Amino acid sequence: MLDSDPRIAADALQRFGAAAMQAIGCDAAMATEIADHLVDADLCGVYSHGIFRLDWYAERFAQGKFNPQAQPVLRQAEGGGALVDGGNNLGMPAFRLATDYLIEHARVHGVAAVGVANVDHTGRVGAYVQRGAEAGCLTIMFGGGARKDWRQVAPYGGARGMLPTNPFAFGIPGGDMGPVVSDFATGIASGGKVYAAKMAGRPLAPGLCIDAQGHPTTDPEDYFNGGAILPMAGPKGYGMALVAELLGEAILGESMDGLNWICIGLDLSRFRGPSAYRRAAEACLAELRACPPAPGFDRVEVPGEREARLRAERLASGIPIPPKTLEALRALGLRLGIGDADLVH
């Protein structure tokens, strides 16, 4: 995003997003939930999972890739474990149900696990682990098992996309400024970052992608023409992606168009009182914030704090939307018959 990009108020984007999802076929409550989630990602600066996704969702709906009317259901997996079946809808409602399950059962049993399957795109997983952390739980979520449909990331040393981006997200209670949240793809970038660059008509940063011949590229079109995203941190990201792929497939079976997800919650109060833990966490985090910043940086931040800072700023000043992305969203509004009045800046 650029400082010169048009800014749209968060509530206007939420109204537009909810109207778009209802036009696609979601009921009012689900449409609002999905729109709120996308706009919150933009508020946090995670534009790869923000409101631009509406255009992609409409395209995938037209292709029959997901069922916007399906409601998630909690049931037993084949081996008896807890499983949220998303009904082949977008994953936001399914992850809300899974997070509710983790918090409730971790408080009773100390630890809880639940799978999420049969979902399409899930949005920003960091939002769900943050909610678990705010409830006092170490919360871990990661997904895999969809390499047959999503050959996005090259294995370390490889020149062709073979694995999905297989994200991991961790949330843990923090100190005075809230939870520590880390949410990342095991590719060096998420697929959404490449999609967003293409829609905005902007180049990728160097070092993210290779073209179909295995050569470095900054043109997002090269990714869509047989290229691939590189693995995060080389062999480390490749190893994490492979673990997620095997677990997603071994535990939940072959996935649909989206990933299979494993979600784990651990009630930290079983080990230490919340107030004592919070004091210890704040002492650790304060030391890190006090580290002198390297050249080119203003400060050292704890994971999750940048998102909270940006959310507060953008609620006041609006969310920056690249002009070409704004143009595409306006065209979507006209195609869906909902207009584009909420996109006027």
C-alpha atoms as a printed R data frame, in Angstrom:
    type eleno elety resid chain resno       x       y       z
1   ATOM     1    CA   MET     A     1   0.000   0.000   0.000
2   ATOM     2    CA   LEU     A     2   1.105   3.561  -0.725
3   ATOM     3    CA   ASP     A     3   0.422   6.705   1.314
4   ATOM     4    CA   SER     A     4  -1.145   8.217  -1.804
5   ATOM     5    CA   ASP     A     5  -3.694   5.395  -2.214
6   ATOM     6    CA   PRO     A     6  -7.355   6.380  -1.755
7   ATOM     7    CA   ARG     A     7  -8.657   5.719   1.755
8   ATOM     8    CA   ILE     A     8 -12.067   4.194   2.400
9   ATOM     9    CA   ALA     A     9 -13.720   4.134   5.830
10  ATOM    10    CA   ALA     A    10 -13.809   0.702   7.472
11  ATOM    11    CA   ASP     A    11 -17.576   0.791   8.036
12  ATOM    12    CA   ALA     A    12 -18.173   1.601   4.359
13  ATOM    13    CA   LEU     A    13 -16.028  -1.352   3.296
14  ATOM    14    CA   GLN     A    14 -17.902  -3.563   5.759
15  ATOM    15    CA   ARG     A    15 -21.245  -2.563   4.272
16  ATOM    16    CA   PHE     A    16 -19.995  -3.171   0.740
17  ATOM    17    CA   GLY     A    17 -18.471  -6.531   1.713
18  ATOM    18    CA   ALA     A    18 -21.619  -7.735   3.475
19  ATOM    19    CA   ALA     A    19 -23.786  -6.725   0.511
20  ATOM    20    CA   ALA     A    20 -21.419  -8.515  -1.892
21  ATOM    21    CA   MET     A    21 -21.434 -11.741   0.130
22  ATOM    22    CA   GLN     A    22 -25.240 -11.657   0.386
23  ATOM    23    CA   ALA     A    23 -25.435 -11.184  -3.374
24  ATOM    24    CA   ILE     A    24 -23.235 -14.266  -3.760
25  ATOM    25    CA   GLY     A    25 -25.626 -16.280  -1.581
26  ATOM    26    CA   CYS     A    26 -24.642 -16.013   2.111
27  ATOM    27    CA   ASP     A    27 -27.295 -15.249   4.689
28  ATOM    28    CA   ALA     A    28 -27.098 -11.826   6.348
29  ATOM    29    CA   ALA     A    29 -25.287 -12.977   9.494
30  ATOM    30    CA   MET     A    30 -22.634 -14.943   7.619
31  ATOM    31    CA   ALA     A    31 -22.145 -12.183   5.048
32  ATOM    32    CA   THR     A    32 -21.514  -9.703   7.853
33  ATOM    33    CA   GLU     A    33 -19.096 -12.076   9.592
34  ATOM    34    CA   ILE     A    34 -17.043 -12.586   6.427
35  ATOM    35    CA   ALA     A    35 -17.004  -8.881   5.578
36  ATOM    36    CA   ASP     A    36 -15.958  -7.963   9.128
37  ATOM    37    CA   HIS     A    37 -13.117 -10.467   8.922
38  ATOM    38    CA   LEU     A    38 -11.819  -9.151   5.581
39  ATOM    39    CA   VAL     A    39 -11.979  -5.528   6.678
40  ATOM    40    CA   ASP     A    40 -10.235  -6.344   9.951
41  ATOM    41    CA   ALA     A    41  -7.380  -7.884   7.939
42  ATOM    42    CA   ASP     A    42  -7.050  -4.608   6.016
43  ATOM    43    CA   LEU     A    43  -7.205  -2.638   9.254
44  ATOM    44    CA   CYS     A    44  -4.317  -4.753  10.536
45  ATOM    45    CA   GLY     A    45  -2.273  -4.179   7.381
46  ATOM    46    CA   VAL     A    46  -2.662  -7.772   6.180
47  ATOM    47    CA   TYR     A    47  -3.910  -6.689   2.755
48  ATOM    48    CA   SER     A    48  -3.218 -10.145   1.291
49  ATOM    49    CA   HIS     A    49  -6.334 -11.347   3.152
50  ATOM    50    CA   GLY     A    50  -8.377  -8.161   2.949
51  ATOM    51    CA   ILE     A    51 -11.362  -6.795   1.054
52  ATOM    52    CA   PHE     A    52  -9.820  -7.341  -2.390
53  ATOM    53    CA   ARG     A    53 -10.627 -11.032  -1.853
54  ATOM    54    CA   LEU     A    54 -14.290 -10.290  -2.621
55  ATOM    55    CA   ASP     A    55 -13.546 -10.277  -6.339
56  ATOM    56    CA   TRP     A    56 -11.806 -13.650  -6.032
57  ATOM    57    CA   TYR     A    57 -14.636 -15.066  -3.918
58  ATOM    58    CA   ALA     A    58 -17.166 -14.029  -6.555
59  ATOM    59    CA   GLU     A    59 -15.059 -15.720  -9.225
60  ATOM    60    CA   ARG     A    60 -14.725 -18.916  -7.199
61  ATOM    61    CA   PHE     A    61 -18.457 -18.936  -6.453
62  ATOM    62    CA   ALA     A    62 -19.201 -18.627 -10.176
63  ATOM    63    CA   GLN     A    63 -16.933 -21.643 -10.730
64  ATOM    64    CA   GLY     A    64 -18.805 -23.674  -8.103
65  ATOM    65    CA   LYS     A    65 -15.788 -23.827  -5.792
66  ATOM    66    CA   PHE     A    66 -17.710 -23.202  -2.551
67  ATOM    67    CA   ASN     A    67 -21.246 -23.287  -1.204
68  ATOM    68    CA   PRO     A    68 -22.130 -19.889   0.356
69  ATOM    69    CA   GLN     A    69 -25.248 -21.268   2.060
70  ATOM    70    CA   ALA     A    70 -23.526 -24.048   4.044
71  ATOM    71    CA   GLN     A    71 -23.255 -23.777   7.836
72  ATOM    72    CA   PRO     A    72 -20.367 -25.371   9.769
73  ATOM    73    CA   VAL     A    73 -21.123 -28.446  11.868
74  ATOM    74    CA   LEU     A    74 -19.165 -29.926  14.796
75  ATOM    75    CA   ARG     A    75 -18.946 -33.708  14.521
76  ATOM    76    CA   GLN     A    76 -16.597 -36.627  15.180
77  ATOM    77    CA   ALA     A    77 -13.692 -37.404  12.891
78  ATOM    78    CA   GLU     A    78 -13.150 -40.983  11.712
79  ATOM    79    CA   GLY     A    79 -10.995 -41.769  14.742
80  ATOM    80    CA   GLY     A    80 -13.336 -40.118  17.263
81  ATOM    81    CA   GLY     A    81 -11.679 -36.703  17.559
82  ATOM    82    CA   ALA     A    82 -13.529 -33.394  17.231
83  ATOM    83    CA   LEU     A    83 -13.939 -32.069  13.703
84  ATOM    84    CA   VAL     A    84 -15.617 -28.965  12.322
85  ATOM    85    CA   ASP     A    85 -17.030 -29.676   8.869
86  ATOM    86    CA   GLY     A    86 -17.304 -26.413   6.971
87  ATOM    87    CA   GLY     A    87 -19.726 -27.757   4.350
88  ATOM    88    CA   ASN     A    88 -17.433 -26.509   1.556
89  ATOM    89    CA   ASN     A    89 -18.107 -22.876   2.415
90  ATOM    90    CA   LEU     A    90 -15.591 -20.141   3.198
91  ATOM    91    CA   GLY     A    91 -13.750 -20.964   6.400
92  ATOM    92    CA   MET     A    92 -14.504 -17.981   8.662
93  ATOM    93    CA   PRO     A    93 -17.653 -19.448  10.295
94  ATOM    94    CA   ALA     A    94 -15.961 -22.844  10.678
95  ATOM    95    CA   PHE     A    95 -12.943 -21.293  12.419
96  ATOM    96    CA   ARG     A    96 -15.187 -19.321  14.757
97  ATOM    97    CA   LEU     A    97 -16.827 -22.610  15.784
98  ATOM    98    CA   ALA     A    98 -13.436 -24.331  16.121
99  ATOM    99    CA   THR     A    99 -12.062 -21.507  18.275
100 ATOM   100    CA   ASP     A   100 -15.132 -21.632  20.515
101 ATOM   101    CA   TYR     A   101 -14.553 -25.380  20.929
102 ATOM   102    CA   LEU     A   102 -10.867 -24.939  21.797
103 ATOM   103    CA   ILE     A   103 -11.502 -22.299  24.444
104 ATOM   104    CA   GLU     A   104 -14.354 -24.205  26.093
105 ATOM   105    CA   HIS     A   105 -12.631 -27.599  26.173
106 ATOM   106    CA   ALA     A   106  -9.169 -26.298  27.093
107 ATOM   107    CA   ARG     A   107 -10.679 -24.668  30.170
108 ATOM   108    CA   VAL     A   108 -12.239 -27.979  31.185
109 ATOM   109    CA   HIS     A   109  -9.470 -30.413  30.216
110 ATOM   110    CA   GLY     A   110  -6.356 -28.210  30.082
111 ATOM   111    CA   VAL     A   111  -5.716 -28.999  26.424
112 ATOM   112    CA   ALA     A   112  -7.978 -29.391  23.409
113 ATOM   113    CA   ALA     A   113  -7.642 -30.185  19.731
114 ATOM   114    CA   VAL     A   114 -10.063 -29.928  16.832
115 ATOM   115    CA   GLY     A   115  -9.755 -30.393  13.086
116 ATOM   116    CA   VAL     A   116 -11.319 -28.158  10.451
117 ATOM   117    CA   ALA     A   117 -12.061 -29.682   7.053
118 ATOM   118    CA   ASN     A   118 -14.167 -29.144   3.958
119 ATOM   119    CA   VAL     A   119 -13.570 -25.385   3.832
120 ATOM   120    CA   ASP     A   120 -12.529 -23.002   1.100
121 ATOM   121    CA   HIS     A   121 -10.459 -19.880   1.849
122 ATOM   122    CA   THR     A   122 -10.202 -19.209   5.579
123 ATOM   123    CA   GLY     A   123  -9.027 -15.613   5.775
124 ATOM   124    CA   ARG     A   124  -6.460 -14.382   8.312
125 ATOM   125    CA   VAL     A   125  -5.808 -17.256  10.711
126 ATOM   126    CA   GLY     A   126  -4.075 -14.863  13.116
127 ATOM   127    CA   ALA     A   127  -7.481 -13.475  14.069
128 ATOM   128    CA   TYR     A   128  -8.557 -16.853  15.449
129 ATOM   129    CA   VAL     A   129  -5.400 -17.615  17.426
130 ATOM   130    CA   GLN     A   130  -5.556 -14.097  18.867
131 ATOM   131    CA   ARG     A   131  -9.018 -14.810  20.233
132 ATOM   132    CA   GLY     A   132  -7.743 -18.015  21.807
133 ATOM   133    CA   ALA     A   133  -4.827 -16.140  23.374
134 ATOM   134    CA   GLU     A   134  -7.159 -13.464  24.745
135 ATOM   135    CA   ALA     A   135  -8.980 -16.313  26.520
136 ATOM   136    CA   GLY     A   136  -5.731 -17.425  28.182
137 ATOM   137    CA   CYS     A   137  -4.772 -20.234  25.802
138 ATOM   138    CA   LEU     A   138  -1.682 -20.915  23.799
139 ATOM   139    CA   THR     A   139  -3.419 -21.414  20.446
140 ATOM   140    CA   ILE     A   140  -1.811 -23.072  17.417
141 ATOM   141    CA   MET     A   141  -3.416 -23.581  14.002
142 ATOM   142    CA   PHE     A   142  -1.906 -24.862  10.780
143 ATOM   143    CA   GLY     A   143  -3.199 -26.332   7.555
144 ATOM   144    CA   GLY     A   144  -2.142 -28.613   4.726
145 ATOM   145    CA   GLY     A   145  -3.133 -31.573   2.610
146 ATOM   146    CA   ALA     A   146  -4.176 -29.699  -0.558
147 ATOM   147    CA   ARG     A   147  -1.124 -30.013  -2.817
148 ATOM   148    CA   LYS     A   148  -3.152 -31.603  -5.636
149 ATOM   149    CA   ASP     A   149  -5.144 -28.377  -6.019
150 ATOM   150    CA   TRP     A   150  -2.656 -25.746  -4.838
151 ATOM   151    CA   ARG     A   151   0.875 -26.284  -6.170
152 ATOM   152    CA   GLN     A   152   2.094 -22.852  -5.129
153 ATOM   153    CA   VAL     A   153   5.429 -23.212  -3.322
154 ATOM   154    CA   ALA     A   154   8.608 -24.813  -4.617
155 ATOM   155    CA   PRO     A   155  10.347 -27.253  -2.248
156 ATOM   156    CA   TYR     A   156  13.803 -26.153  -1.134
157 ATOM   157    CA   GLY     A   157  16.108 -26.656  -4.100
158 ATOM   158    CA   GLY     A   158  13.189 -27.142  -6.500
159 ATOM   159    CA   ALA     A   159  12.149 -25.093  -9.533
160 ATOM   160    CA   ARG     A   160   8.417 -25.886  -9.603
161 ATOM   161    CA   GLY     A   161   5.493 -25.295  -7.252
162 ATOM   162    CA   MET     A   162   4.648 -28.519  -5.417
163 ATOM   163    CA   LEU     A   163   3.054 -27.528  -2.075
164 ATOM   164    CA   PRO     A   164   0.392 -25.084  -0.857
165 ATOM   165    CA   THR     A   165   1.507 -22.143   1.268
166 ATOM   166    CA   ASN     A   166   0.452 -24.234   4.336
167 ATOM   167    CA   PRO     A   167   0.213 -21.438   6.948
168 ATOM   168    CA   PHE     A   168   1.013 -21.620  10.665
169 ATOM   169    CA   ALA     A   169  -0.423 -19.278  13.296
170 ATOM   170    CA   PHE     A   170   0.493 -19.010  16.988
171 ATOM   171    CA   GLY     A   171  -1.231 -16.912  19.635
172 ATOM   172    CA   ILE     A   172  -0.112 -16.675  23.263
173 ATOM   173    CA   PRO     A   173  -1.175 -14.363  26.094
174 ATOM   174    CA   GLY     A   174   1.191 -11.415  26.374
175 ATOM   175    CA   GLY     A   175   1.709  -8.488  28.698
176 ATOM   176    CA   ASP     A   176   0.232  -5.011  28.938
177 ATOM   177    CA   MET     A   177  -0.307  -4.637  25.177
178 ATOM   178    CA   GLY     A   178  -2.193  -7.875  24.631
179 ATOM   179    CA   PRO     A   179  -1.401 -11.227  23.053
180 ATOM   180    CA   VAL     A   180   1.633 -12.112  20.982
181 ATOM   181    CA   VAL     A   181   0.389 -13.274  17.572
182 ATOM   182    CA   SER     A   182   2.453 -14.748  14.758
183 ATOM   183    CA   ASP     A   183   0.740 -15.777  11.517
184 ATOM   184    CA   PHE     A   184   2.700 -16.707   8.415
185 ATOM   185    CA   ALA     A   185   2.719 -18.778   5.261
186 ATOM   186    CA   THR     A   186   5.447 -21.377   4.873
187 ATOM   187    CA   GLY     A   187   6.116 -19.826   1.505
188 ATOM   188    CA   ILE     A   188   8.166 -16.647   1.736
189 ATOM   189    CA   ALA     A   189   4.911 -14.890   0.803
190 ATOM   190    CA   SER     A   190   1.268 -15.875   0.888
191 ATOM   191    CA   GLY     A   191  -0.550 -16.554  -2.344
192 ATOM   192    CA   GLY     A   192  -2.791 -13.625  -1.451
193 ATOM   193    CA   LYS     A   193   0.163 -11.236  -1.592
194 ATOM   194    CA   VAL     A   194   0.786 -12.263  -5.197
195 ATOM   195    CA   TYR     A   195  -2.919 -11.935  -6.061
196 ATOM   196    CA   ALA     A   196  -3.044  -8.493  -4.423
197 ATOM   197    CA   ALA     A   197   0.007  -7.291  -6.370
198 ATOM   198    CA   LYS     A   198  -1.537  -8.496  -9.629
199 ATOM   199    CA   MET     A   199  -4.853  -6.762  -8.934
200 ATOM   200    CA   ALA     A   200  -3.077  -3.545  -7.905
201 ATOM   201    CA   GLY     A   201  -0.853  -3.645 -11.005
202 ATOM   202    CA   ARG     A   202   2.300  -3.518  -8.885
203 ATOM   203    CA   PRO     A   203   5.508  -5.598  -8.868
204 ATOM   204    CA   LEU     A   204   6.443  -8.099  -6.196
205 ATOM   205    CA   ALA     A   205   9.375  -7.513  -3.899
206 ATOM   206    CA   PRO     A   206  12.547  -9.275  -5.102
207 ATOM   207    CA   GLY     A   207  13.196 -12.745  -3.722
208 ATOM   208    CA   LEU     A   208   9.592 -13.939  -3.396
209 ATOM   209    CA   CYS     A   209   8.901 -15.803  -6.628
210 ATOM   210    CA   ILE     A   210  10.450 -17.691  -9.517
211 ATOM   211    CA   ASP     A   211   9.105 -18.002 -13.049
212 ATOM   212    CA   ALA     A   212   8.304 -21.219 -14.927
213 ATOM   213    CA   GLN     A   213  12.004 -21.694 -15.733
214 ATOM   214    CA   GLY     A   214  13.039 -21.309 -12.098
215 ATOM   215    CA   HIS     A   215  14.465 -17.800 -12.517
216 ATOM   216    CA   PRO     A   216  13.805 -15.010  -9.982
217 ATOM   217    CA   THR     A   217  11.000 -12.628 -10.957
218 ATOM   218    CA   THR     A   218   9.119  -9.629  -9.588
219 ATOM   219    CA   ASP     A   219   6.258  -9.883 -12.116
220 ATOM   220    CA   PRO     A   220   3.168 -11.446 -10.454
221 ATOM   221    CA   GLU     A   221   1.999 -12.669 -13.876
222 ATOM   222    CA   ASP     A   222   4.981 -15.056 -13.952
223 ATOM   223    CA   TYR     A   223   3.579 -16.831 -10.897
224 ATOM   224    CA   PHE     A   224   0.259 -17.415 -12.650
225 ATOM   225    CA   ASN     A   225   2.055 -18.659 -15.763
226 ATOM   226    CA   GLY     A   226   3.778 -21.653 -14.206
227 ATOM   227    CA   GLY     A   227   5.976 -19.954 -11.623
228 ATOM   228    CA   ALA     A   228   6.153 -20.563  -7.886
229 ATOM   229    CA   ILE     A   229   6.639 -18.925  -4.510
230 ATOM   230    CA   LEU     A   230   9.905 -19.739  -2.760
231 ATOM   231    CA   PRO     A   231   9.860 -21.454   0.672
232 ATOM   232    CA   MET     A   232  10.190 -19.264   3.754
233 ATOM   233    CA   ALA     A   233  13.733 -19.417   5.170
234 ATOM   234    CA   GLY     A   234  14.717 -22.089   2.665
235 ATOM   235    CA   PRO     A   235  14.804 -25.575   4.195
236 ATOM   236    CA   LYS     A   236  13.079 -24.421   7.403
237 ATOM   237    CA   GLY     A   237   9.925 -23.247   5.664
238 ATOM   238    CA   TYR     A   238   9.976 -26.296   3.414
239 ATOM   239    CA   GLY     A   239  10.167 -28.585   6.454
240 ATOM   240    CA   MET     A   240   7.274 -26.840   8.197
241 ATOM   241    CA   ALA     A   241   5.168 -26.983   5.027
242 ATOM   242    CA   LEU     A   242   5.833 -30.680   4.654
243 ATOM   243    CA   VAL     A   243   4.791 -31.408   8.256
244 ATOM   244    CA   ALA     A   244   1.552 -29.468   7.715
245 ATOM   245    CA   GLU     A   245   0.915 -31.282   4.441
246 ATOM   246    CA   LEU     A   246   1.372 -34.721   5.963
247 ATOM   247    CA   LEU     A   247  -0.704 -33.949   9.054
248 ATOM   248    CA   GLY     A   248  -3.484 -32.355   7.018
249 ATOM   249    CA   GLU     A   249  -3.719 -35.459   4.869
250 ATOM   250    CA   ALA     A   250  -2.935 -38.148   7.450
251 ATOM   251    CA   ILE     A   251  -5.337 -36.898  10.120
252 ATOM   252    CA   LEU     A   252  -8.241 -35.595   8.047
253 ATOM   253    CA   GLY     A   253  -7.856 -37.266   4.651
254 ATOM   254    CA   GLU     A   254  -7.690 -35.686   1.223
255 ATOM   255    CA   SER     A   255  -8.828 -32.074   1.365
256 ATOM   256    CA   MET     A   256 -11.331 -30.281  -0.833
257 ATOM   257    CA   ASP     A   257 -10.338 -27.042  -2.591
258 ATOM   258    CA   GLY     A   258  -9.093 -25.587   0.695
259 ATOM   259    CA   LEU     A   259  -6.734 -26.934   3.343
260 ATOM   260    CA   ASN     A   260  -7.365 -29.313   6.218
261 ATOM   261    CA   TRP     A   261  -6.542 -27.615   9.516
262 ATOM   262    CA   ILE     A   262  -5.282 -28.789  12.900
263 ATOM   263    CA   CYS     A   263  -6.135 -26.493  15.831
264 ATOM   264    CA   ILE     A   264  -4.699 -26.888  19.343
265 ATOM   265    CA   GLY     A   265  -5.453 -24.955  22.532
266 ATOM   266    CA   LEU     A   266  -3.551 -25.138  25.840
267 ATOM   267    CA   ASP     A   267  -4.896 -23.404  28.958
268 ATOM   268    CA   LEU     A   268  -1.778 -21.737  30.403
269 ATOM   269    CA   SER     A   269  -3.422 -21.246  33.808
270 ATOM   270    CA   ARG     A   270  -2.821 -24.979  34.371
271 ATOM   271    CA   PHE     A   271   0.866 -24.107  34.723
272 ATOM   272    CA   ARG     A   272   0.960 -20.604  36.218
273 ATOM   273    CA   GLY     A   273  -1.516 -18.054  37.511
274 ATOM   274    CA   PRO     A   274  -2.558 -15.532  34.835
275 ATOM   275    CA   SER     A   275  -1.380 -12.439  36.742
276 ATOM   276    CA   ALA     A   276   2.058 -13.910  37.479
277 ATOM   277    CA   TYR     A   277   2.415 -15.032  33.889
278 ATOM   278    CA   ARG     A   278   1.392 -11.613  32.587
279 ATOM   279    CA   ARG     A   279   4.042  -9.879  34.695
280 ATOM   280    CA   ALA     A   280   6.713 -12.286  33.476
281 ATOM   281    CA   ALA     A   281   5.586 -11.919  29.864
282 ATOM   282    CA   GLU     A   282   5.623  -8.124  30.061
283 ATOM   283    CA   ALA     A   283   9.160  -8.150  31.498
284 ATOM   284    CA   CYS     A   284  10.328 -10.256  28.551
285 ATOM   285    CA   LEU     A   285   8.491  -8.193  25.932
286 ATOM   286    CA   ALA     A   286   9.646  -4.873  27.415
287 ATOM   287    CA   GLU     A   287  13.269  -6.002  27.038
288 ATOM   288    CA   LEU     A   288  12.690  -6.711  23.354
289 ATOM   289    CA   ARG     A   289  10.976  -3.366  22.738
290 ATOM   290    CA   ALA     A   290  13.931  -1.612  24.380
291 ATOM   291    CA   CYS     A   291  16.369  -3.078  21.852
292 ATOM   292    CA   PRO     A   292  17.940  -0.287  19.738
293 ATOM   293    CA   PRO     A   293  16.412  -0.337  16.236
294 ATOM   294    CA   ALA     A   294  18.586  -1.295  13.292
295 ATOM   295    CA   PRO     A   295  19.158   1.208  10.453
296 ATOM   296    CA   GLY     A   296  15.942   1.678   8.517
297 ATOM   297    CA   PHE     A   297  13.674   0.792  11.456
298 ATOM   298    CA   ASP     A   298  11.874   3.111  13.880
299 ATOM   299    CA   ARG     A   299  11.395   0.596  16.668
300 ATOM   300    CA   VAL     A   300  11.425  -3.064  17.648
301 ATOM   301    CA   GLU     A   301   7.889  -4.400  17.860
302 ATOM   302    CA   VAL     A   302   6.444  -7.582  19.320
303 ATOM   303    CA   PRO     A   303   4.438  -9.725  16.848
304 ATOM   304    CA   GLY     A   304   0.834  -8.561  16.965
305 ATOM   305    CA   GLU     A   305   1.569  -5.000  18.116
306 ATOM   306    CA   ARG     A   306   1.979  -3.578  14.599
307 ATOM   307    CA   GLU     A   307  -1.457  -4.906  13.685
308 ATOM   308    CA   ALA     A   308  -3.040  -3.313  16.772
309 ATOM   309    CA   ARG     A   309  -1.338   0.024  16.035
310 ATOM   310    CA   LEU     A   310  -2.420   0.021  12.393
311 ATOM   311    CA   ARG     A   311  -5.992  -0.931  13.344
312 ATOM   312    CA   ALA     A   312  -6.290   2.113  15.598
313 ATOM   313    CA   GLU     A   313  -4.770   4.429  12.956
314 ATOM   314    CA   ARG     A   314  -6.918   3.142  10.089
315 ATOM   315    CA   LEU     A   315 -10.146   3.224  12.049
316 ATOM   316    CA   ALA     A   316  -9.499   6.964  12.290
317 ATOM   317    CA   SER     A   317  -8.041   7.693   8.843
318 ATOM   318    CA   GLY     A   318  -9.518   4.983   6.596
319 ATOM   319    CA   ILE     A   319  -8.041   1.964   4.836
320 ATOM   320    CA   PRO     A   320  -5.743   2.571   1.837
321 ATOM   321    CA   ILE     A   321  -6.931   0.748  -1.288
322 ATOM   322    CA   PRO     A   322  -4.797   0.777  -4.482
323 ATOM   323    CA   PRO     A   323  -6.615   2.549  -7.359
324 ATOM   324    CA   LYS     A   324  -6.761  -0.542  -9.593
325 ATOM   325    CA   THR     A   325  -8.091  -2.647  -6.714
326 ATOM   326    CA   LEU     A   326 -10.734  -0.008  -6.006
327 ATOM   327    CA   GLU     A   327 -11.679  -0.010  -9.675
328 ATOM   328    CA   ALA     A   328 -12.059  -3.807  -9.652
329 ATOM   329    CA   LEU     A   329 -14.238  -3.684  -6.516
330 ATOM   330    CA   ARG     A   330 -16.463  -1.029  -8.077
331 ATOM   331    CA   ALA     A   331 -16.856  -3.203 -11.168
332 ATOM   332    CA   LEU     A   332 -17.752  -6.124  -8.888
333 ATOM   333    CA   GLY     A   333 -20.420  -4.035  -7.169
334 ATOM   334    CA   LEU     A   334 -21.999  -3.220 -10.507
335 ATOM   335    CA   ARG     A   335 -21.897  -6.864 -11.637
336 ATOM   336    CA   LEU     A   336 -23.554  -8.007  -8.400
337 ATOM   337    CA   GLY     A   337 -26.169  -5.262  -8.537
338 ATOM   338    CA   ILE     A   338 -25.176  -3.661  -5.224
339 ATOM   339    CA   GLY     A   339 -23.635  -0.463  -6.616
340 ATOM   340    CA   ASP     A   340 -20.427   1.201  -5.494
341 ATOM   341    CA   ALA     A   341 -21.605   4.072  -3.292
342 ATOM   342    CA   ASP     A   342 -19.709   2.707  -0.263
343 ATOM   343    CA   LEU     A   343 -16.442   2.841  -2.225
344 ATOM   344    CA   VAL     A   344 -16.448   6.606  -2.764
345 ATOM   345    CA   HIS     A   345 -13.520   8.229  -0.956
